[in-house]
Amino acid sequence: AKGDGEWCPFKPGGLRQKTRPYVWFLAASDCQRTLHISHPGMPPIELYIRFLGDDNGEFSHEEIGLLSLYSLALVAYSLILGYNVYNYQRDVQRTERKASPISLLLIGVALEFLSITFNWIHLLISVSYTHLTLPTNR
């Protein structure tokens, strides 16, 4: 940001490496806390930093390809959970006994289904956010 509160043009940069994936860290700080003392009228500085991978996506190296894996897992767990709930309900009607060890297993499968669902939604949102373009000026 310029001193008058207006945004200056974005300055895109790149960092290339070919050996193996790395973890990069970035910090921006007014370590001596003197910037706003020497320039009291200066508005707060806001930084916009976006890290992209080789595929221009925001997934980390470990997350590449997980959306399709979670999609398959979501379908599989839906089928498993539906089949087991159906069998449990049929068993309860036949024996008229609701307390069984299967109910605890169904709760575990249902919680795992919820975990996979929330991870799948997170990855889906991340993929859709990746396709947004960088603003050129604010």
C-alpha positions in Angstrom: 0.0 0.0 0.0 1.1 3.5 -0.7 1.2 6.1 2.1 -2.0 7.7 0.9 -4.1 4.6 1.6 -4.3 3.6 -2.1 -3.2 0.2 -3.4 -0.2 0.1 -5.6 -0.1 -2.4 -8.5 0.5 -6.1 -7.6 4.0 -7.3 -8.3 3.8 -11.0 -9.0 6.9 -13.0 -8.5 7.9 -16.6 -8.9 10.1 -19.1 -7.2 11.2 -22.2 -9.1 12.9 -25.3 -7.9 13.1 -28.7 -9.6 14.7 -31.1 -7.0 11.8 -31.9 -4.6 8.9 -30.2 -2.8 9.9 -27.8 -0.1 8.0 -26.0 2.6 8.4 -22.2 2.3 7.7 -19.7 5.0 7.3 -16.0 4.7 7.1 -13.3 7.4 6.5 -9.6 7.2 6.8 -7.6 10.3 7.7 -4.2 11.7 10.1 -5.7 14.2 11.2 -2.4 15.8 7.5 -1.2 15.8 8.6 2.2 14.6 6.9 2.4 11.2 3.7 4.0 12.5 5.5 6.1 15.0 7.6 7.8 12.3 4.6 8.0 10.0 1.6 8.5 12.3 -0.9 9.2 9.5 0.0 6.0 7.6 -2.8 3.5 7.4 -2.2 -0.1 8.4 -0.3 -2.1 5.8 -2.2 -5.1 4.3 -0.3 -7.8 2.4 -1.9 -10.2 -0.1 0.2 -13.3 -0.6 -0.8 -16.3 -2.5 1.3 -19.5 -2.8 0.6 -21.7 -5.8 2.0 -25.1 -6.6 3.3 -26.5 -9.9 -0.3 -27.1 -11.1 -1.2 -23.5 -10.2 -3.4 -24.9 -7.4 -3.3 -24.0 -3.8 -3.1 -27.6 -2.6 0.0 -28.7 -0.8 2.0 -31.5 -2.4 0.4 -34.1 -0.1 -3.2 -33.0 -1.1 -2.9 -33.3 -4.8 -5.4 -35.9 -6.0 -7.2 -36.2 -2.7 -10.5 -34.8 -4.0 -11.0 -37.8 -6.3 -10.0 -40.2 -3.5 -12.4 -38.6 -1.0 -15.2 -38.7 -3.7 -14.7 -42.5 -4.0 -14.5 -42.9 -0.2 -17.7 -40.8 0.1 -19.6 -43.1 -2.3 -18.2 -46.2 -0.7 -19.1 -45.1 2.8 -22.6 -44.0 1.7 -23.2 -47.5 0.4 -21.7 -49.2 3.4 -23.6 -47.0 5.9 -26.9 -47.3 3.9 -26.6 -51.1 3.7 -25.7 -51.5 7.4 -28.5 -49.2 8.6 -31.0 -51.1 6.5 -29.8 -54.4 7.9 -29.8 -53.0 11.5 -33.3 -51.7 11.1 -34.5 -55.0 9.7 -32.8 -56.9 12.5 -34.4 -54.6 15.1 -37.9 -55.2 13.6 -37.3 -58.9 13.6 -35.9 -59.3 17.1 -37.5 -56.2 18.7 -34.2 -55.5 20.5 -32.5 -52.2 19.9 -29.4 -52.6 22.1 -26.7 -54.5 20.2 -23.0 -54.2 19.5 -23.8 -53.3 15.8 -25.3 -50.0 16.9 -22.0 -48.9 18.3 -20.3 -49.9 15.0 -22.9 -48.0 13.1 -22.2 -44.9 15.1 -18.5 -45.2 14.4 -19.2 -45.6 10.6 -21.5 -42.7 10.7 -18.9 -40.5 12.4 -16.3 -41.5 9.8 -18.8 -40.8 7.1 -19.2 -37.2 8.5 -15.4 -36.8 8.7 -15.0 -37.8 5.0 -17.9 -35.6 4.0 -16.4 -32.5 5.7 -13.0 -33.2 4.3 -14.6 -33.6 0.8 -16.4 -30.3 1.2 -13.2 -28.6 2.3 -11.3 -29.9 -0.7 -14.1 -29.0 -3.1 -14.2 -25.4 -1.8 -10.4 -25.3 -2.1 -10.5 -26.4 -5.7 -13.2 -23.8 -6.6 -11.2 -21.1 -4.8 -8.1 -22.0 -6.8 -9.9 -21.2 -10.1 -10.5 -17.6 -9.0 -8.2 -15.1 -10.5 -5.9 -12.8 -8.7 -7.1 -9.2 -8.5 -5.0 -6.7 -10.4 -5.9 -3.8 -8.3 -8.2 -3.2 -5.4 
